[in-house]
Amino acid sequence: MDGGKVVYYLESVAKTVKTKEKTDIQEDTLSFEEALKQLESIVDEMENKALPLEKLLTCHEKGVRLQAVCQKKLEQAEQRIQQ
């Protein structure tokens, strides 16, 4: 595979991952409580099961996205309180 093909392949993989991330967690439809519950479930799974590295990485990535959803929801709530 030449360098141009490798770059094209990596770019297409990156686009696929970004698309999956956007559809995996629908920020607009996920409540704070739902996101927190999913995050707690992921943490529990990572702590209590012998997972393969790839699954751990996938769980970590999803956890980071869920944490961002929770943080955004908390910031929105704080803004509403301050108004």
N, C-alpha and C positions, 0 to 999 in steps of 0.2 A: 504494500500500500504506500503510495507516495504521500508527501507531506500535505498536499492540498486535499487529498481524499480523507486523511486523518482529521484535519481541521473541520472539514464539512461534516464528517461523522460525529465528531465531538459536539459541534454546534447543534446538530439535529437531536442528539441525546439530551443536551441541555434544554432545548425547547420542549422536548417531551416531558422532562422532569418538571419544568416550570408549569406546564399545562396540568400535569397530574397534581402538583401541589395546589393549584388554584381550585381544582375540582374536588380534591380530597377533603378540604376544609372550606366550607362555604361560610365565610366570615359574616356575611349579611344575615344568614339564617340561623347561625349558631349562637345560642344565648351564653352568657357568662357561665351559668351553672352547668350547661351541657359541655362546654369547653373544659371547665375545671374537672368535671367527672371523667371525661375522656383522658385528660392529663393524669389524673390520679390512677386510672386504670393502667396507663402505659408505665408509670413509675412502678406500680405494684408488679406488673409483668416483668419489668427489667430487673427488679430486685429479687424476685422470688422464683424465677425460672432460669434454667440453664439454656440460654438462647445462643444460637450461632451469631458470629460477628455481624453478618449482613443484616440479620433481623434486629440486632441491637442498634445498628446504625440507622435503620429505617425507623425504629421506635424513637430514637433520639431526635431525628429530623422532624418527625411528626410532633413530638413533644415541644420542640422549639417553636414550631408554628402555632401550636395551641397556646403556648405561653404568651406569644405575641398577641393572639386574639384576646386572651384574658386581660393582658395589660392595656390593650386599646379600649376594651369595654370599661375597665376601671377608670381610665382617663376620661372617657366620655361621661361616666357617672359623676366624677369629680367636677367636671365643667358644668354639668347641670346643677349641682349643688351650689356652686359658686355664683350662679346667675340669679 
